Amino acid sequence: MAKDKKNSSTIRRKKGKQVAVALQKLRGETSNRTHYLGSDDQIAATDMEEKCYLFDERVLGASVLRRLMLDNHCLFLTLLAVRFANALLLQTQYVPDEYWQSLEVAHKMVFGYGYLTWEWREGLRGYSYPLLFAFFFKVLSIFGLDSRMMLVKIPRLIQGVIAAYGDLQLYKLSAKLGGRSTAQWTLICQLLSWFTIYCCTRTLSNSTETSLVIAALSYFPLPDYPSKPGDLHKFLLLAALSVIVRPTAALIWMLLCSWHLQRLHGSPMFARVLGIYISVGVSTFAASCVIDRIWYERWTCVQLNFLLFNVIKGGANIYGVHPWHWYISQGFPVILGTFIFPFVIGAYQSKNKTLLWIIVWILATHSFLPHKEFRFVLPALPLAMHYCGVYFQMLCAPPSLKKIKHSMNEVKFILPESSVGTIPNENLNETELEHDNGSQSSDTNGSAQTFVKSDEMRQSDEKEKTSHTKVNPNSKLITEEDKEDLKDDKSCDKSDLLLEKKDLKVTGSIKSVPIIKSTKVSSAEEHKLQEAQRDRLHTQNLSKAKILIFVLALTNLLPALYFCLLHQRATVMVTKYLQETSLTTLDMNVLFLMPCHSTPYYSYIHQNITMRFLTCEPNLLGIANYTEESDLFYQDPKGWLKKEYSNSRRKWPTHIVYFDVLHWDINSVLIQGGYKLCQEFFHTHLPEGRVGGSVYVSCR
């Protein structure tokens, strides 16, 4: 009997392995993987890889989003629509670089007027990224469509295309590492991330860098994962472009490319792969140098200049210095927001830690740079969303029957005390179970019930009694063969052995031990109990996922809307006012009395009028006791105005733009000059330092 059950168990295990191997072959993974799924849990995990409970009726339901995710083409169109809406939603400013290092340069390249900051004079920035926007500006100019609105919206829509491509590649990367269901959860988390919504469609080099890094990683030849022909070329091209857009991306590829070449070292493929590295890298950077040669009118390597100035010389320190732990203690947790909780749990539960190590590497290398900003670690954010997807997929997956079997308490059915027999003290040398010879009974309240074995089972039990041990006539001895039989049969629970010798602590004062009547639950009934328990736990987990998604959506979309629509909006809105005013004002002259680069410039006004702002250039010439122009102004606002305008032949501007915190410092001078308050714009609920809650425009 035991032998037959062993054979049946072995057959079930072999069939499970065959099913798992067949599923792997269908996915085309057996050629690269060196292990096969074998256990019941692994087989269940294989089945769950393509099963996503995101669209279960207990979570999101059969939403239209499910149909849009059927293929990559529909998914990309959906992502385009989402990111276009994201781009058109933006009404605020984040940092000056989104204008001064991209759009302002492109405007000057096409229309001939604009302002280039000191970085461009020193050759620290490359023209490759602004050239993207300059191309579309030129097309608009040719067809006479270069209105202010088009010059503002088109670049953001271009960034929307780049962001949508990055989202699609994140989906593919997550599917490659964790399956399609994990990828769907990852994409939902990516679309809900407040900082991604806030940054991804802005004309920042960090936003483009992030999309290129994610796209390159989706083609990176990870070990134990299949690669298609041409993936290596795509990976190297995208990685090189990310470095051209923002040289700090090289920190990521230093690690991954070294790892890749180290794995291939000594193999016949090493020389060929190294040749591909060199050819793609040299050709890409040569093209970048040619573009910069055309616009700088001299040969220069901006990537090298950027490294020397910001890293070697520490030139970036002029914008502020932060402690080494800032990214760990503040920067990364802030941009993660409430996603930090599923990220930590998912990273801990995930078996593949490759992306986690890349996140750690990004945070560690950037921590050595004194100047830190939230946007500098933006490439790590989509990678963190993958582990959020892992968390949700593991949360929604049905619990394994094996774990439920271990977690469920043994079902014990105890008869009334009157029907409990005893085992004499001298007979405690073996484990015994007493079997009831009567019919099913219940207590006076009908609350305790038991199951009675059939006559055939009792007769079988009688035959298996041993003759060398004295036992109670109504009891049965469990032999070693029976124990082995029970262990091999997965349908039988260990609760059939209610008393074992090691559980009986016998002392001289104990004369007898009560015998608890056992119940024999059939395998079908036991399976039904386990299935019911699994369904209950699964429903609870799906409810948790639904609540958590709602909480994450609420805690991310609200701040995203606030920062995209309200926070720091006046510096953008004032440019629209100035552009409209310039159409009816002759010889318009604008003075910005604000921290340097607080507003967009010619790229948002698109009128060749006279404008001036307070500069903040570093002391590149090494002048003794050097002070920036903006600092000179704020030391004595009235004195600076009188010196620059009242006591000189310089003509007073027609319009002066400033924050409300400066109003009472210069109000008397403005009144003397014949100025009045013409317009006021709300800026932020969180004024700080020289940045006020509103922007004033005084005119004469």
Order of alpha helices (4+ residues) and beta strands (2+ residues): alpha-alpha-alpha-alpha-alpha-alpha-alpha-alpha-alpha-alpha-alpha-alpha-alpha-alpha-alpha-alpha-alpha-alpha-alpha-alpha-alpha-beta-beta-alpha-beta-alpha-beta-alpha-alpha-beta-alpha-beta-alpha-alpha-beta-alpha-beta-beta
